[in-house]
Amino acid sequence: MDEVLNMNNICKSYYMGAEELEVLHNVNLKIHTGDFLSILGPSGSGKSTLMNIIGCLDVPTAGKYLLSGNDIDDLDEIELAKVRNKEIGFVFQSFQLLPRISALHNVELPLIYSGLPSPERKKLAGEILKRVGLADKIQNLPNQLSGGQQQRVAIARALVTEPSILLADEPTGALDQKTGSQVVELFEQLNREGRTIIMITHDSNIARRARRVIHILDGHLTEVEV
């Protein structure tokens, strides 16, 4: 399988006055196309910092990060944004849907930025909403959908640009246990179809549903058996 992500001795520090706070310590991580990886850790473990670096929302202080062959260290802000938009599909805990537009229009948004004509955008958005089980909800506003349905819209929006990695940050955190399990079932199905998925979570039961589990604690990574 092709290697889609390679982190080599990644460190991340923040400065509070003259004091240096190292949040990530020599992180090494490889992910291949078709992997389903969960990163499990408590609050303050460094998992959000790691997620931000994976998603090109932040850059490491030291080390090398290759994403789909791109050396992230060498990119400026504009180039980082382009890589982020092309390579990463984000799914957030709070869904991050625009409340006054339909599910279809929410899914269309990333395609607008790519310059795709409206008829093609609507066709692709409709197809991906059907894929996540929402063919009958495409014209609904977010407040007309359940939490689980809103997260499915968010997953559809993340997938519509065909990113290299689906990066989900606590995707079940705002959902009840049953609905959260159904969302993970969707991830499992997408992974069986060949999608590469990274799921950030503090829930060990959710984490174990992935093919690989990485535990993060105090900025150090340990891979555990599933």
N, C-alpha and C positions, 0 to 999 in steps of 0.2 A: 504494500500500500504506500501511497505517496505521503511524505511528511508534510503536514500543513502548518505545524507550529514547532519551533525549537527555541527553548530558553536555556541559556548557558551562563551559570553563575550570576543570575540576576540579583541585584541588591537595590533597595530603595530606602533613602534616608530623607527625613525632614529636619529642618532646623528651627529650634525655638530659641531665638537669640543666638548665643554662642554654643548652645548645646545641640549636639547631633542625636537624633532619634532614628535608629535603623529599624525599619518595619519589616523588610524582607531580607533574608540572609542567604546568599548563594543558592538561589532557587534554580533547580535544573528540572526541565519538563519537556517531554516530546509528545506530540499528538499527531496521529496519522489520520488520513481521510477515512471516515466511517467509524471513528472512535466515539464512544459515549462515556464521558468522564464527569464525575462529580468531584467538586472541591468542598470538603466538609471541614467546618471549623466554627468555634464560638465567636461571639462578638469580641473584637479587639485582637483577633488572631492574625490579621493581615490579609484575609481573604478578599476584602473589598479593594485593597490596594493592588493585589494581584489581578483581580478582575479588571481594574482600570488599565493596567498595563497590557493585559491580554487584548482588551478592546481598543487599544491605542488612544485611550482617553488621557493617559499619562505615560511618561517615559521613565525608564530605570535610571538610577544614579550610576550604576556600573553593571557590566555584563553585556551579553549580546542576545538580541531577540530577533529571530527570523520568522516572518509570517508569510506563508505562501511564497517563500523565496525572497521577500522584501526585507532588507536590513533596516529595521525600524529606527535604529540609532542615527541613521544618516538622513532621516526625513525631516523637513520643516513642517510647520503647522498645516499648511495647505496640502502638502503631500500626505501627511498623516490623516487628514480628513478624507482624502480620496481613497486611501487604503481602507480606512474604517468603513466608509460607505459601501465599498465593493466587497470586502472580505468578511465583515462581521454583521450578523443579524441579532439585534438586541431584544431581549424579553425582560421586562422589569416586574418587580413585585407589585407595583401599583398600576400596572397596565399602561399608563401614559398615553391613553387615547384622547383625542380631541373631542370634547363633549357635544359640540354642536353640529357635527357632521356624521354621516352614516358609517356603518361598518365598512362598506365598500370604499368610501372616500378615505377612511383612515388607512386602509390597506394600500390604496393608490399612492399615498403621499411619497414614499421613497422613490417611486417610479417617476413622479413629477420632477424631482430633482435630477433624475437621470435623462430628462428630456424626451421621454417616450410619448408619442401622440396619444391623445385621450382615448380613442377607441381601443387601442392595444392595452392601455393601462386598465381600463374597465374589464376587458376580457381576462387579463392575467389575474387581477384582483378577485374577480368572481370565481375563477377556477381554483385559486388557492383557498378561498373561503369555503368552497364546496369540499375541498380536500380535508379541511379541519372540522367538517360536520356542520357548517353554518350556511348552507345553500339557501335556506328559507329565512335568513336573518340579515341579508346583505343591505337592506335599506333601513334597518333599525338603528336608532341612536344608541350610544353606549348605555344611557340610563334606562333603556328598554331591554337590556340584556342582563343576565345573571353574572355573578363574578366569574364563574367558569367560562361562560361564553365570551366575556370581555377578554379574558386571558387568551382564548382561542383566536380572537381577532388580532390580539397583539402578536401571537405566534405567526399568524398568517402574514401580518405586516413585516415581520422579521424575515420570513422565508421568500417573499415575493421577488426580491432581487437576486435570488439564488446565491447567497453568500457562502464562503468557504466554511464558516463556523457559525452555528447558532449558539449564542452566549446568553444564558438565562440566569438572572440574578434573583435568587430566592423566589422562583416562579410560583411556588405554592404558598408563600408566606401570608397572603391576604385571603386565602381560601380555607374552607372547612376541610376536614380530613378526606371525606369521600370525593369532593370536587378536586382537591389537590391530587389525589390518586389518579383520577381520570385524566388530568393534565399530563401527569407523568406517563400514563399509558399512551397518550398521543406522542410524547417524545420517544417512547420505545418503538412505536410504529414508524415514526420518521427515521429513526436510526436504522431500523431493519431495511428501510428503503435506501440507505446509504448516506443519510445526513450525519455530519459531524457535530456533536453536541457537547458543550461544556456547561455544567449546571453548578452554580454556587449555592450552597445551602448550609444551614446549621442543624438540619433535621436528619439524623442518622438513618431513619427508616426510608426517607426519600433518597438519600445518597446511595443506599445499597441497591437501588433499582438500576443504577448505571452499571456499565460493563467494567469500569475501573473506578476506584475510589482513592482520592488523594486527600490525606488529612493535613491540615495546616494548623500549626500552633506556634505562637510567638515568632511568626515569620519563617518557620522551617517546614518543609514538605516531607511527608512520609507516605509512600504508597502502601495500601493495605489490601489484603485479599478480600474479594467479594464473596 
